[in-house]
Amino acid sequence: MNQVEHLFDINIVLKHCYQSLKQLREAKQAELIFEMDNHIPRELRGNDIVFQQLLTTLFTFIFQHSNQKEILLTLTAPEDFMYEESIAFIVKETHIPKEKVLAFLETGLGNKLENLNGKIIYDKDSDIHLEIPFMIGELGFRRHYRLTLESMLKKKVLLIIESENVAISMSKMFKYFSYEVYLGYVEFKENRTNLAGYDLLIIDESLVTDSFSNTIGQHQEKHDFQCVLFGYGSTRAKVGSAYISTYLIKPVTQESVFDLILSLYEGRKDIKRKGVTSYPQIDEIEIPDIPIPESLQNKPDNSGIHEVIEDKLGQKVSVLNTNIGLANAKKNGTLYSKELENFLEKFDKSDVYFRQIVNEKQTNKIKDFCIDLEKESKVIGSESMQKFSEIVSLIFVYNKLDMLPIYPGKYHIELAKLVHEVKKYLHVG
């Protein structure tokens, strides 16, 4: 039995599982949706490394054998999550033969489920039903998402979301905060949307037209009203972003809804104009290239991470591949120059922020930062920055966090190279 135990944020594990399945999801043109019971604590104790590996293995199997366009993972837990309780992970309607699913669960997960003290629940109503025990992160601290300002309370939310599964899941997450939630996709399709009486609109980015942007703008001139785009952020430069407050990026978890509310109503410093999220620009300081500490050089490591990193470092990639970036922009219906400007607005000087969160050992923020950096780098065609993000992510996969201190210096150098190339292309540097 594996007794390794860490304090971890379950939202971060779900996001990393989602990100690791990106190629499979895109190949199958399928979506993974999380529906989280509001009794599940934000922070838990357990072996998050094996837990993430188990989820990734499970959903790799599902996406490989299912032709469903949406896979819904439901997470439930007892209402009184006092110390150690089992969280249920349930998937229905995969349309994979039942015997094939059971054979995989009993043999394909290897010893991961056993290491987590988990068990298979043979439930006739579910294709997959696993229960895994976790301890609460801090005794007596179950409700981790608290809205402390009056300006955040008593909101009415209109969801115009094409997927019924996503809409219902998101609705439950907003109701956690006692928000009134209304589903308005049917009215939108029938051109009967009425924005009056709502404080917040969340709408699929693919559904926003120029005319609807104008409707939002006219409503905002008379009312205190926020509009949030839901999706991958790919239409950022296409829509009338002057009316867009911010973006809710897939996948949605309880924590991302909490962060969204804070960004809209608390005035967080890392939310800038026109809904473009930027990393805080702390007082700028000169950041030298930091040599690898002797303690980390040639350090014995049975996990093989050094070999993997060396292999990645040996790959020849471009700092800025404009051909890829232009192709992405054309595919998304955006201007490449605008995507580059957005990248600069978001990440210029972010090396200072990255150094801070590494020094403070804020692992969840580091993981989120790398996911965001990799996604945005791919959009503009920065192969070198994608590679950097992948390498830092490997450190978490192999649980070698003692290697992190050398990476702020490396990021400073990579960012300086990329910013130079971006500005050169934009003729501003």
Beta strands, then each sheet from edge to edge (+ up, - down):
strand 1: 6-9
strand 2: 31-36
strand 3: 43-46
strand 4: 70-76
strand 5: 84-91
strand 6: 119-120
strand 7: 128-136
strand 8: 156-160
strand 9: 180-183
strand 10: 200-204
strand 11: 226-231
strand 12: 246-249
sheet 1: 1+ 3- 7+ 5- 4+ 2+
sheet 2: 1+ 3- 7+ 6-
sheet 3: 9+ 8+ 10+ 11+ 12+
end
